[in-house]
Amino acid sequence: MIWAIALLLLLGVFFGITGNIGVLRFPDVFTRLHAAAKCSTTSVFSILLACMLLKGWDPMTWRILVIALFFLITSPVSAHIIGRSAWMRGLMPWGRKHRSW
Amino acid sequence: MNSTVILDAAIYCLMGVTVLSLVRVIIGPEPEDRMIGLNLTASQVLAILVLAAVKLDRAIFLDVALVYAILGFIGMLAIARSMWSREKST
């Protein structure tokens, strides 16, 4: 059991490092948004799953479950809002000369 | 292998990694870059709060984490809305 928890925490830290390097290194708003949204959802959800496995049948588990459900709903929504705001302001995607659609 | 050790390791790794997205908040050329950095910072602070709650066995930190997630989402909505209305008015 402790090895499953350690594996999930390691996965969460790995995805966190990957997402932050992507946010720091990618050339454009949309590519940075892709890295941030995907990696933050995966990393935070695996860390919350590790905490739920660690606590077992406890009142804290259900609160962590509520936090995980809320995060699973709101993280793609806020990423979509940021991308839509950038698209509506007329930012050019990386590697494109003109906006064709 | 103790569970406190791996929780401490995860907390310190996440705290070190969150600095990178704060760098993006500072140097981002567009306002959307700063919003991306703030969003990523908020989600990682949420993970750090949950890890601290599990490690210290304090259930009150989980309520703080939930309120932090709600406020981060509403703040992101408010920033996007204000930028959209400013773009419409000009």
N, CA and C atoms of all chains as a GROMACS GRO file, in nm:
protein
  573
    1MET      N    1   0.081  -0.121   0.000
    1MET     CA    2   0.000   0.000   0.000
    1MET      C    3   0.085   0.127   0.000
    2ILE      N    4   0.190   0.124   0.081
    2ILE     CA    5   0.276   0.244   0.089
    2ILE      C    6   0.349   0.265  -0.042
    3TRP      N    7   0.372   0.154  -0.116
    3TRP     CA    8   0.440   0.170  -0.244
    3TRP      C    9   0.348   0.229  -0.348
    4ALA      N   10   0.217   0.196  -0.340
    4ALA     CA   11   0.121   0.258  -0.432
    4ALA      C   12   0.109   0.407  -0.405
    5ILE      N   13   0.108   0.444  -0.275
    5ILE     CA   14   0.101   0.586  -0.240
    5ILE      C   15   0.225   0.659  -0.288
    6ALA      N   16   0.342   0.597  -0.267
    6ALA     CA   17   0.466   0.660  -0.311
    6ALA      C   18   0.470   0.674  -0.463
    7LEU      N   19   0.417   0.573  -0.534
    7LEU     CA   20   0.415   0.580  -0.680
    7LEU      C   21   0.323   0.691  -0.728
    8LEU      N   22   0.206   0.706  -0.664
    8LEU     CA   23   0.114   0.812  -0.705
    8LEU      C   24   0.173   0.950  -0.676
    9LEU      N   25   0.238   0.965  -0.559
    9LEU     CA   26   0.300   1.095  -0.528
    9LEU      C   27   0.413   1.126  -0.625
   10LEU      N   28   0.490   1.022  -0.660
   10LEU     CA   29   0.600   1.043  -0.756
   10LEU      C   30   0.545   1.085  -0.892
   11LEU      N   31   0.434   1.022  -0.932
   11LEU     CA   32   0.368   1.058  -1.058
   11LEU      C   33   0.319   1.202  -1.054
   12GLY      N   34   0.261   1.243  -0.940
   12GLY     CA   35   0.214   1.380  -0.927
   12GLY      C   36   0.326   1.481  -0.934
   13VAL      N   37   0.438   1.452  -0.865
   13VAL     CA   38   0.552   1.545  -0.869
   13VAL      C   39   0.613   1.549  -1.009
   14PHE      N   40   0.618   1.433  -1.077
   14PHE     CA   41   0.673   1.429  -1.212
   14PHE      C   42   0.589   1.513  -1.308
   15PHE      N   43   0.455   1.498  -1.298
   15PHE     CA   44   0.370   1.577  -1.387
   15PHE      C   45   0.374   1.725  -1.352
   16GLY      N   46   0.391   1.756  -1.223
   16GLY     CA   47   0.406   1.896  -1.185
   16GLY      C   48   0.531   1.959  -1.243
   17ILE      N   49   0.644   1.885  -1.234
   17ILE     CA   50   0.769   1.936  -1.291
   17ILE      C   51   0.756   1.954  -1.442
   18THR      N   52   0.693   1.855  -1.508
   18THR     CA   53   0.678   1.862  -1.654
   18THR      C   54   0.592   1.981  -1.695
   19GLY      N   55   0.480   2.001  -1.624
   19GLY     CA   56   0.392   2.112  -1.658
   19GLY      C   57   0.458   2.247  -1.636
   20ASN      N   58   0.536   2.259  -1.526
   20ASN     CA   59   0.599   2.388  -1.501
   20ASN      C   60   0.709   2.416  -1.601
   21ILE      N   61   0.784   2.312  -1.640
   21ILE     CA   62   0.887   2.335  -1.743
   21ILE      C   63   0.821   2.373  -1.876
   22GLY      N   64   0.704   2.308  -1.904
   22GLY     CA   65   0.633   2.343  -2.026
   22GLY      C   66   0.583   2.486  -2.025
   23VAL      N   67   0.530   2.530  -1.910
   23VAL     CA   68   0.483   2.668  -1.900
   23VAL      C   69   0.599   2.765  -1.915
   24LEU      N   70   0.715   2.727  -1.864
   24LEU     CA   71   0.829   2.818  -1.872
   24LEU      C   72   0.893   2.820  -2.010
   25ARG      N   73   0.885   2.709  -2.086
   25ARG     CA   74   0.966   2.698  -2.206
   25ARG      C   75   0.890   2.709  -2.337
   26PHE      N   76   0.758   2.688  -2.335
   26PHE     CA   77   0.686   2.687  -2.462
   26PHE      C   78   0.674   2.828  -2.520
   27PRO      N   79   0.658   2.841  -2.653
   27PRO     CA   80   0.676   2.972  -2.715
   27PRO      C   81   0.550   3.058  -2.722
   28ASP      N   82   0.434   3.010  -2.679
   28ASP     CA   83   0.311   3.075  -2.722
   28ASP      C   84   0.207   3.059  -2.612
   29VAL      N   85   0.103   3.140  -2.614
   29VAL     CA   86   0.000   3.133  -2.511
   29VAL      C   87  -0.074   2.999  -2.517
   30PHE      N   88  -0.107   2.954  -2.638
   30PHE     CA   89  -0.190   2.833  -2.650
   30PHE      C   90  -0.113   2.708  -2.613
   31THR      N   91   0.015   2.700  -2.651
   31THR     CA   92   0.095   2.584  -2.613
   31THR      C   93   0.120   2.581  -2.463
   32ARG      N   94   0.145   2.700  -2.405
   32ARG     CA   95   0.162   2.706  -2.259
   32ARG      C   96   0.034   2.665  -2.189
   33LEU      N   97  -0.079   2.704  -2.245
   33LEU     CA   98  -0.208   2.669  -2.185
   33LEU      C   99  -0.230   2.519  -2.190
   34HIS      N  100  -0.191   2.457  -2.300
   34HIS     CA  101  -0.204   2.311  -2.312
   34HIS      C  102  -0.121   2.240  -2.206
   35ALA      N  103   0.006   2.283  -2.191
   35ALA     CA  104   0.092   2.221  -2.090
   35ALA      C  105   0.035   2.241  -1.950
   36ALA      N  106  -0.008   2.364  -1.920
   36ALA     CA  107  -0.054   2.394  -1.784
   36ALA      C  108  -0.181   2.317  -1.751
   37ALA      N  109  -0.278   2.314  -1.842
   37ALA     CA  110  -0.405   2.252  -1.810
   37ALA      C  111  -0.390   2.101  -1.790
   38LYS      N  112  -0.324   2.036  -1.884
   38LYS     CA  113  -0.313   1.891  -1.876
   38LYS      C  114  -0.233   1.849  -1.754
   39CYS      N  115  -0.115   1.910  -1.737
   39CYS     CA  116  -0.028   1.862  -1.631
   39CYS      C  117  -0.080   1.900  -1.494
   40SER      N  118  -0.147   2.015  -1.479
   40SER     CA  119  -0.197   2.050  -1.346
   40SER      C  120  -0.312   1.957  -1.307
   41THR      N  121  -0.400   1.924  -1.401
   41THR     CA  122  -0.509   1.832  -1.368
   41THR      C  123  -0.456   1.695  -1.328
   42THR      N  124  -0.364   1.640  -1.408
   42THR     CA  125  -0.312   1.507  -1.377
   42THR      C  126  -0.235   1.504  -1.246
   43SER      N  127  -0.150   1.606  -1.225
   43SER     CA  128  -0.066   1.608  -1.106
   43SER      C  129  -0.149   1.623  -0.979
   44VAL      N  130  -0.241   1.718  -0.978
   44VAL     CA  131  -0.320   1.742  -0.857
   44VAL      C  132  -0.413   1.624  -0.831
   45PHE      N  133  -0.469   1.564  -0.937
   45PHE     CA  134  -0.560   1.453  -0.912
   45PHE      C  135  -0.487   1.330  -0.862
   46SER      N  136  -0.366   1.304  -0.911
   46SER     CA  137  -0.295   1.187  -0.858
   46SER      C  138  -0.247   1.211  -0.715
   47ILE      N  139  -0.213   1.337  -0.682
   47ILE     CA  140  -0.174   1.366  -0.544
   47ILE      C  141  -0.294   1.351  -0.449
   48LEU      N  142  -0.412   1.397  -0.493
   48LEU     CA  143  -0.532   1.381  -0.408
   48LEU      C  144  -0.569   1.234  -0.394
   49LEU      N  145  -0.549   1.155  -0.501
   49LEU     CA  146  -0.576   1.011  -0.493
   49LEU      C  147  -0.481   0.944  -0.395
   50ALA      N  148  -0.354   0.988  -0.394
   50ALA     CA  149  -0.258   0.932  -0.299
   50ALA      C  150  -0.297   0.966  -0.156
   51CYS      N  151  -0.346   1.090  -0.134
   51CYS     CA  152  -0.388   1.128   0.001
   51CYS      C  153  -0.510   1.048   0.044
   52MET      N  154  -0.605   1.022  -0.050
   52MET     CA  155  -0.722   0.942  -0.015
   52MET      C  156  -0.682   0.799   0.018
   53LEU      N  157  -0.586   0.742  -0.056
   53LEU     CA  158  -0.538   0.608  -0.024
   53LEU      C  159  -0.467   0.604   0.110
   54LEU      N  160  -0.397   0.714   0.143
   54LEU     CA  161  -0.321   0.716   0.268
   54LEU      C  162  -0.414   0.727   0.388
   55LYS      N  163  -0.523   0.803   0.376
   55LYS     CA  164  -0.610   0.820   0.492
   55LYS      C  165  -0.705   0.703   0.512
   56GLY      N  166  -0.740   0.630   0.405
   56GLY     CA  167  -0.830   0.517   0.424
   56GLY      C  168  -0.972   0.562   0.453
   57TRP      N  169  -1.044   0.483   0.537
   57TRP     CA  170  -1.181   0.520   0.573
   57TRP      C  171  -1.176   0.621   0.686
   58ASP      N  172  -1.187   0.747   0.650
   58ASP     CA  173  -1.167   0.855   0.745
   58ASP      C  174  -1.256   0.970   0.700
   59PRO      N  175  -1.298   1.059   0.788
   59PRO     CA  176  -1.374   1.176   0.740
   59PRO      C  177  -1.296   1.266   0.646
   60MET      N  178  -1.163   1.263   0.653
   60MET     CA  179  -1.085   1.348   0.562
   60MET      C  180  -1.095   1.300   0.418
   61THR      N  181  -1.118   1.170   0.399
   61THR     CA  182  -1.121   1.115   0.263
   61THR      C  183  -1.232   1.177   0.180
   62TRP      N  184  -1.348   1.197   0.243
   62TRP     CA  185  -1.463   1.248   0.167
   62TRP      C  186  -1.446   1.396   0.137
   63ARG      N  187  -1.381   1.469   0.225
   63ARG     CA  188  -1.353   1.610   0.192
   63ARG      C  189  -1.254   1.619   0.076
   64ILE      N  190  -1.154   1.531   0.078
   64ILE     CA  191  -1.060   1.530  -0.034
   64ILE      C  192  -1.132   1.491  -0.162
   65LEU      N  193  -1.232   1.402  -0.151
   65LEU     CA  194  -1.310   1.364  -0.269
   65LEU      C  195  -1.390   1.481  -0.324
   66VAL      N  196  -1.447   1.562  -0.232
   66VAL     CA  197  -1.520   1.682  -0.276
   66VAL      C  198  -1.426   1.779  -0.345
   67ILE      N  199  -1.305   1.798  -0.288
   67ILE     CA  200  -1.206   1.888  -0.350
   67ILE      C  201  -1.167   1.836  -0.488
   68ALA      N  202  -1.149   1.703  -0.500
   68ALA     CA  203  -1.109   1.645  -0.628
   68ALA      C  204  -1.218   1.662  -0.734
   69LEU      N  205  -1.345   1.641  -0.695
   69LEU     CA  206  -1.453   1.660  -0.792
   69LEU      C  207  -1.464   1.805  -0.836
   70PHE      N  208  -1.452   1.897  -0.739
   70PHE     CA  209  -1.456   2.040  -0.774
   70PHE      C  210  -1.342   2.078  -0.866
   71PHE      N  211  -1.222   2.023  -0.837
   71PHE     CA  212  -1.107   2.056  -0.920
   71PHE      C  213  -1.122   1.997  -1.060
   72LEU      N  214  -1.178   1.876  -1.068
   72LEU     CA  215  -1.198   1.815  -1.200
   72LEU      C  216  -1.299   1.894  -1.282
   73ILE      N  217  -1.395   1.958  -1.217
   73ILE     CA  218  -1.490   2.039  -1.294
   73ILE      C  219  -1.429   2.172  -1.333
   74THR      N  220  -1.365   2.243  -1.239
   74THR     CA  221  -1.329   2.382  -1.265
   74THR      C  222  -1.197   2.400  -1.340
   75SER      N  223  -1.106   2.303  -1.336
   75SER     CA  224  -0.978   2.326  -1.402
   75SER      C  225  -0.991   2.331  -1.556
   76PRO      N  226  -1.064   2.239  -1.623
   76PRO     CA  227  -1.081   2.257  -1.768
   76PRO      C  228  -1.163   2.380  -1.803
   77VAL      N  229  -1.258   2.417  -1.716
   77VAL     CA  230  -1.340   2.535  -1.745
   77VAL      C  231  -1.254   2.661  -1.743
   78SER      N  232  -1.166   2.673  -1.644
   78SER     CA  233  -1.082   2.794  -1.639
   78SER      C  234  -0.980   2.793  -1.752
   79ALA      N  235  -0.930   2.675  -1.790
   79ALA     CA  236  -0.838   2.669  -1.905
   79ALA      C  237  -0.908   2.712  -2.033
   80HIS      N  238  -1.034   2.669  -2.048
   80HIS     CA  239  -1.111   2.708  -2.166
   80HIS      C  240  -1.138   2.858  -2.167
   81ILE      N  241  -1.161   2.914  -2.047
   81ILE     CA  242  -1.186   3.058  -2.039
   81ILE      C  243  -1.062   3.136  -2.081
   82ILE      N  244  -0.944   3.091  -2.034
   82ILE     CA  245  -0.820   3.161  -2.069
   82ILE      C  246  -0.794   3.151  -2.219
   83GLY      N  247  -0.814   3.029  -2.276
   83GLY     CA  248  -0.791   3.013  -2.419
   83GLY      C  249  -0.888   3.093  -2.503
   84ARG      N  250  -1.014   3.098  -2.459
   84ARG     CA  251  -1.113   3.175  -2.534
   84ARG      C  252  -1.085   3.324  -2.527
   85SER      N  253  -1.037   3.368  -2.410
   85SER     CA  254  -1.001   3.510  -2.396
   85SER      C  255  -0.885   3.546  -2.488
   86ALA      N  256  -0.784   3.455  -2.494
   86ALA     CA  257  -0.670   3.482  -2.581
   86ALA      C  258  -0.712   3.479  -2.728
   87TRP      N  259  -0.802   3.387  -2.764
   87TRP     CA  260  -0.847   3.376  -2.902
   87TRP      C  261  -0.932   3.496  -2.942
   88MET      N  262  -1.018   3.543  -2.850
   88MET     CA  263  -1.103   3.657  -2.881
   88MET      C  264  -1.023   3.786  -2.891
   89ARG      N  265  -0.911   3.794  -2.817
   89ARG     CA  266  -0.829   3.914  -2.829
   89ARG      C  267  -0.746   3.914  -2.957
   90GLY      N  268  -0.746   3.804  -3.033
   90GLY     CA  269  -0.677   3.806  -3.160
   90GLY      C  270  -0.531   3.769  -3.154
   91LEU      N  271  -0.490   3.688  -3.056
   91LEU     CA  272  -0.351   3.645  -3.052
   91LEU      C  273  -0.327   3.539  -3.160
   92MET      N  274  -0.209   3.544  -3.222
   92MET     CA  275  -0.177   3.451  -3.328
   92MET      C  276  -0.120   3.322  -3.270
   93PRO      N  277  -0.170   3.205  -3.311
   93PRO     CA  278  -0.106   3.081  -3.266
   93PRO      C  279   0.034   3.066  -3.325
   94TRP      N  280   0.119   2.992  -3.252
   94TRP     CA  281   0.258   2.984  -3.289
   94TRP      C  282   0.274   2.903  -3.417
   95GLY      N  283   0.355   2.953  -3.513
   95GLY     CA  284   0.380   2.880  -3.636
   95GLY      C  285   0.279   2.907  -3.745
   96ARG      N  286   0.190   3.004  -3.723
   96ARG     CA  287   0.090   3.035  -3.825
   96ARG      C  288   0.110   3.178  -3.874
   97LYS      N  289   0.090   3.197  -4.003
   97LYS     CA  290   0.106   3.331  -4.057
   97LYS      C  291  -0.024   3.409  -4.056
   98HIS      N  292  -0.135   3.340  -4.069
   98HIS     CA  293  -0.262   3.410  -4.066
   98HIS      C  294  -0.367   3.319  -4.003
   99ARG      N  295  -0.472   3.380  -3.952
   99ARG     CA  296  -0.581   3.304  -3.892
   99ARG      C  297  -0.681   3.271  -4.002
  100SER      N  298  -0.691   3.142  -4.036
  100SER     CA  299  -0.765   3.106  -4.155
  100SER      C  300  -0.907   3.060  -4.124
  101TRP      N  301  -0.948   3.054  -3.996
  101TRP     CA  302  -1.086   3.014  -3.972
  101TRP      C  303  -1.146   3.097  -3.861
  102MET      N  304   0.993   0.229   0.546
  102MET     CA  305   0.954   0.347   0.469
  102MET      C  306   0.833   0.411   0.534
  103ASN      N  307   0.856   0.532   0.585
  103ASN     CA  308   0.752   0.602   0.659
  103ASN      C  309   0.671   0.690   0.566
  104SER      N  310   0.542   0.708   0.599
  104SER     CA  311   0.459   0.789   0.510
  104SER      C  312   0.489   0.938   0.525
  105THR      N  313   0.538   0.979   0.644
  105THR     CA  314   0.571   1.120   0.664
  105THR      C  315   0.686   1.164   0.575
  106VAL      N  316   0.779   1.072   0.552
  106VAL     CA  317   0.897   1.106   0.471
  106VAL      C  318   0.857   1.134   0.326
  107ILE      N  319   0.770   1.048   0.270
  107ILE     CA  320   0.734   1.070   0.130
  107ILE      C  321   0.642   1.191   0.116
  108LEU      N  322   0.558   1.218   0.219
  108LEU     CA  323   0.476   1.340   0.213
  108LEU      C  324   0.563   1.464   0.218
  109ASP      N  325   0.667   1.461   0.305
  109ASP     CA  326   0.761   1.574   0.311
  109ASP      C  327   0.832   1.593   0.179
  110ALA      N  328   0.874   1.484   0.118
  110ALA     CA  329   0.945   1.493  -0.011
  110ALA      C  330   0.855   1.554  -0.117
  111ALA      N  331   0.728   1.510  -0.121
  111ALA     CA  332   0.637   1.564  -0.221
  111ALA      C  333   0.609   1.712  -0.197
  112ILE      N  334   0.593   1.751  -0.068
  112ILE     CA  335   0.567   1.892  -0.038
  112ILE      C  336   0.684   1.980  -0.080
  113TYR      N  337   0.807   1.935  -0.051
  113TYR     CA  338   0.922   2.019  -0.086
  113TYR      C  339   0.943   2.025  -0.236
  114CYS      N  340   0.919   1.912  -0.306
  114CYS     CA  341   0.934   1.915  -0.452
  114CYS      C  342   0.831   2.009  -0.514
  115LEU      N  343   0.706   2.004  -0.466
  115LEU     CA  344   0.605   2.093  -0.524
  115LEU      C  345   0.634   2.240  -0.492
  116MET      N  346   0.684   2.266  -0.371
  116MET     CA  347   0.718   2.404  -0.336
  116MET      C  348   0.831   2.458  -0.422
  117GLY      N  349   0.928   2.372  -0.455
  117GLY     CA  350   1.035   2.416  -0.542
  117GLY      C  351   0.989   2.436  -0.685
  118VAL      N  352   0.890   2.355  -0.728
  118VAL     CA  353   0.847   2.360  -0.868
  118VAL      C  354   0.754   2.478  -0.894
  119THR      N  355   0.679   2.520  -0.791
  119THR     CA  356   0.583   2.629  -0.807
  119THR      C  357   0.652   2.761  -0.840
  120VAL      N  358   0.780   2.773  -0.801
  120VAL     CA  359   0.856   2.894  -0.832
  120VAL      C  360   0.863   2.918  -0.983
  121LEU      N  361   0.869   2.808  -1.060
  121LEU     CA  362   0.881   2.822  -1.206
  121LEU      C  363   0.757   2.889  -1.266
  122SER      N  364   0.638   2.852  -1.217
  122SER     CA  365   0.519   2.916  -1.272
  122SER      C  366   0.506   3.059  -1.220
  123LEU      N  367   0.562   3.088  -1.102
  123LEU     CA  368   0.564   3.228  -1.057
  123LEU      C  369   0.656   3.312  -1.143
  124VAL      N  370   0.765   3.250  -1.194
  124VAL     CA  371   0.852   3.320  -1.289
  124VAL      C  372   0.773   3.355  -1.416
  125ARG      N  373   0.685   3.262  -1.460
  125ARG     CA  374   0.603   3.292  -1.577
  125ARG      C  375   0.504   3.404  -1.547
  126VAL      N  376   0.454   3.412  -1.424
  126VAL     CA  377   0.366   3.524  -1.388
  126VAL      C  378   0.440   3.656  -1.400
  127ILE      N  379   0.568   3.658  -1.360
  127ILE     CA  380   0.642   3.784  -1.362
  127ILE      C  381   0.682   3.822  -1.505
  128ILE      N  382   0.736   3.727  -1.584
  128ILE     CA  383   0.793   3.766  -1.714
  128ILE      C  384   0.696   3.750  -1.829
  129GLY      N  385   0.568   3.705  -1.803
  129GLY     CA  386   0.482   3.675  -1.916
  129GLY      C  387   0.454   3.795  -2.003
  130PRO      N  388   0.470   3.784  -2.135
  130PRO     CA  389   0.450   3.902  -2.219
  130PRO      C  390   0.303   3.941  -2.235
  131GLU      N  391   0.213   3.844  -2.238
  131GLU     CA  392   0.071   3.874  -2.254
  131GLU      C  393   0.000   3.860  -2.119
  132PRO      N  394  -0.116   3.923  -2.102
  132PRO     CA  395  -0.191   3.900  -1.978
  132PRO      C  396  -0.238   3.756  -1.961
  133GLU      N  397  -0.261   3.685  -2.074
  133GLU     CA  398  -0.304   3.545  -2.061
  133GLU      C  399  -0.194   3.458  -2.004
  134ASP      N  400  -0.067   3.494  -2.032
  134ASP     CA  401   0.043   3.416  -1.973
  134ASP      C  402   0.042   3.427  -1.821
  135ARG      N  403   0.016   3.549  -1.774
  135ARG     CA  404   0.010   3.566  -1.628
  135ARG      C  405  -0.108   3.490  -1.570
  136MET      N  406  -0.220   3.485  -1.645
  136MET     CA  407  -0.335   3.408  -1.596
  136MET      C  408  -0.304   3.259  -1.591
  137ILE      N  409  -0.229   3.209  -1.691
  137ILE     CA  410  -0.191   3.067  -1.690
  137ILE      C  411  -0.102   3.037  -1.570
  138GLY      N  412  -0.005   3.126  -1.545
  138GLY     CA  413   0.085   3.106  -1.431
  138GLY      C  414   0.010   3.110  -1.299
  139LEU      N  415  -0.087   3.202  -1.286
  139LEU     CA  416  -0.165   3.211  -1.162
  139LEU      C  417  -0.250   3.087  -1.143
  140ASN      N  418  -0.308   3.038  -1.252
  140ASN     CA  419  -0.391   2.917  -1.244
  140ASN      C  420  -0.310   2.796  -1.199
  141LEU      N  421  -0.191   2.781  -1.258
  141LEU     CA  422  -0.105   2.668  -1.222
  141LEU      C  423  -0.056   2.681  -1.078
  142THR      N  424  -0.022   2.804  -1.036
  142THR     CA  425   0.020   2.826  -0.898
  142THR      C  426  -0.091   2.792  -0.800
  143ALA      N  427  -0.214   2.832  -0.835
  143ALA     CA  428  -0.326   2.804  -0.745
  143ALA      C  429  -0.350   2.654  -0.731
  144SER      N  430  -0.340   2.580  -0.843
  144SER     CA  431  -0.365   2.436  -0.833
  144SER      C  432  -0.255   2.367  -0.753
  145GLN      N  433  -0.130   2.414  -0.766
  145GLN     CA  434  -0.024   2.349  -0.691
  145GLN      C  435  -0.027   2.386  -0.544
  146VAL      N  436  -0.070   2.508  -0.512
  146VAL     CA  437  -0.087   2.544  -0.371
  146VAL      C  438  -0.199   2.462  -0.309
  147LEU      N  439  -0.304   2.432  -0.390
  147LEU     CA  440  -0.411   2.342  -0.343
  147LEU      C  441  -0.355   2.204  -0.309
  148ALA      N  442  -0.268   2.151  -0.396
  148ALA     CA  443  -0.208   2.020  -0.369
  148ALA      C  444  -0.121   2.023  -0.244
  149ILE      N  445  -0.045   2.134  -0.226
  149ILE     CA  446   0.041   2.146  -0.109
  149ILE      C  447  -0.041   2.153   0.020
  150LEU      N  448  -0.156   2.225   0.013
  150LEU     CA  449  -0.244   2.235   0.131
  150LEU      C  450  -0.302   2.100   0.168
  151VAL      N  451  -0.343   2.021   0.068
  151VAL     CA  452  -0.399   1.889   0.098
  151VAL      C  453  -0.292   1.798   0.156
  152LEU      N  454  -0.170   1.807   0.100
  152LEU     CA  455  -0.061   1.724   0.153
  152LEU      C  456  -0.028   1.763   0.297
  153ALA      N  457  -0.030   1.894   0.326
  153ALA     CA  458  -0.001   1.939   0.463
  153ALA      C  459  -0.110   1.895   0.559
  154ALA      N  460  -0.236   1.896   0.511
  154ALA     CA  461  -0.346   1.852   0.596
  154ALA      C  462  -0.334   1.704   0.628
  155VAL      N  463  -0.295   1.623   0.529
  155VAL     CA  464  -0.281   1.479   0.554
  155VAL      C  465  -0.161   1.452   0.644
  156LYS      N  466  -0.054   1.529   0.624
  156LYS     CA  467   0.066   1.504   0.703
  156LYS      C  468   0.048   1.545   0.849
  157LEU      N  469  -0.012   1.663   0.871
  157LEU     CA  470  -0.030   1.710   1.008
  157LEU      C  471  -0.157   1.656   1.073
  158ASP      N  472  -0.242   1.587   0.993
  158ASP     CA  473  -0.369   1.532   1.041
  158ASP      C  474  -0.462   1.641   1.095
  159ARG      N  475  -0.466   1.753   1.025
  159ARG     CA  476  -0.557   1.862   1.059
  159ARG      C  477  -0.662   1.872   0.949
  160ALA      N  478  -0.788   1.849   0.983
  160ALA     CA  479  -0.893   1.851   0.881
  160ALA      C  480  -0.931   1.993   0.841
  161ILE      N  481  -0.888   2.093   0.921
  161ILE     CA  482  -0.927   2.232   0.890
  161ILE      C  483  -0.855   2.282   0.766
  162PHE      N  484  -0.736   2.225   0.735
  162PHE     CA  485  -0.663   2.268   0.616
  162PHE      C  486  -0.738   2.231   0.489
  163LEU      N  487  -0.819   2.124   0.496
  163LEU     CA  488  -0.895   2.083   0.376
  163LEU      C  489  -1.002   2.185   0.342
  164ASP      N  490  -1.067   2.243   0.446
  164ASP     CA  491  -1.164   2.350   0.421
  164ASP      C  492  -1.096   2.472   0.360
  165VAL      N  493  -0.976   2.502   0.412
  165VAL     CA  494  -0.899   2.613   0.354
  165VAL      C  495  -0.866   2.584   0.208
  166ALA      N  496  -0.831   2.458   0.177
  166ALA     CA  497  -0.798   2.422   0.039
  166ALA      C  498  -0.920   2.435  -0.052
  167LEU      N  499  -1.037   2.394  -0.003
  167LEU     CA  500  -1.159   2.402  -0.085
  167LEU      C  501  -1.196   2.547  -0.113
  168VAL      N  502  -1.188   2.633  -0.009
  168VAL     CA  503  -1.219   2.774  -0.028
  168VAL      C  504  -1.117   2.839  -0.120
  169TYR      N  505  -0.991   2.796  -0.113
  169TYR     CA  506  -0.887   2.850  -0.201
  169TYR      C  507  -0.914   2.813  -0.346
  170ALA      N  508  -0.961   2.688  -0.368
  170ALA     CA  509  -0.993   2.646  -0.505
  170ALA      C  510  -1.111   2.726  -0.560
  171ILE      N  511  -1.214   2.745  -0.477
  171ILE     CA  512  -1.332   2.822  -0.523
  171ILE      C  513  -1.293   2.966  -0.554
  172LEU      N  514  -1.213   3.028  -0.466
  172LEU     CA  515  -1.175   3.168  -0.488
  172LEU      C  516  -1.084   3.183  -0.609
  173GLY      N  517  -0.996   3.084  -0.632
  173GLY     CA  518  -0.912   3.090  -0.750
  173GLY      C  519  -0.993   3.083  -0.878
  174PHE      N  520  -1.094   2.997  -0.880
  174PHE     CA  521  -1.178   2.984  -0.999
  174PHE      C  522  -1.259   3.112  -1.024
  175ILE      N  523  -1.316   3.168  -0.916
  175ILE     CA  524  -1.397   3.290  -0.933
  175ILE      C  525  -1.308   3.408  -0.972
  176GLY      N  526  -1.186   3.412  -0.918
  176GLY     CA  527  -1.094   3.518  -0.956
  176GLY      C  528  -1.053   3.509  -1.102
  177MET      N  529  -1.034   3.384  -1.150
  177MET     CA  530  -1.001   3.367  -1.292
  177MET      C  531  -1.116   3.412  -1.381
  178LEU      N  532  -1.240   3.378  -1.341
  178LEU     CA  533  -1.358   3.425  -1.415
  178LEU      C  534  -1.364   3.577  -1.417
  179ALA      N  535  -1.336   3.641  -1.302
  179ALA     CA  536  -1.346   3.786  -1.294
  179ALA      C  537  -1.241   3.854  -1.380
  180ILE      N  538  -1.118   3.799  -1.380
  180ILE     CA  539  -1.011   3.859  -1.462
  180ILE      C  540  -1.045   3.848  -1.610
  181ALA      N  541  -1.093   3.728  -1.652
  181ALA     CA  542  -1.128   3.709  -1.793
  181ALA      C  543  -1.243   3.801  -1.834
  182ARG      N  544  -1.340   3.814  -1.745
  182ARG     CA  545  -1.454   3.900  -1.777
  182ARG      C  546  -1.414   4.047  -1.789
  183SER      N  547  -1.326   4.092  -1.698
  183SER     CA  548  -1.285   4.232  -1.704
  183SER      C  549  -1.201   4.259  -1.829
  184MET      N  550  -1.117   4.163  -1.868
  184MET     CA  551  -1.040   4.182  -1.991
  184MET      C  552  -1.131   4.183  -2.113
  185TRP      N  553  -1.235   4.098  -2.112
  185TRP     CA  554  -1.326   4.091  -2.224
  185TRP      C  555  -1.406   4.221  -2.238
  186SER      N  556  -1.451   4.276  -2.125
  186SER     CA  557  -1.530   4.399  -2.133
  186SER      C  558  -1.442   4.517  -2.174
  187ARG      N  559  -1.314   4.515  -2.131
  187ARG     CA  560  -1.224   4.623  -2.172
  187ARG      C  561  -1.198   4.615  -2.323
  188GLU      N  562  -1.187   4.491  -2.373
  188GLU     CA  563  -1.165   4.476  -2.516
  188GLU      C  564  -1.288   4.518  -2.597
  189LYS      N  565  -1.405   4.493  -2.542
  189LYS     CA  566  -1.527   4.532  -2.612
  189LYS      C  567  -1.544   4.683  -2.616
  190SER      N  568  -1.501   4.751  -2.506
  190SER     CA  569  -1.528   4.894  -2.497
  190SER      C  570  -1.435   4.974  -2.587
  191THR      N  571  -1.313   4.923  -2.613
  191THR     CA  572  -1.220   5.000  -2.694
  191THR      C  573  -1.245   4.979  -2.842
   0.00000   0.00000   0.00000
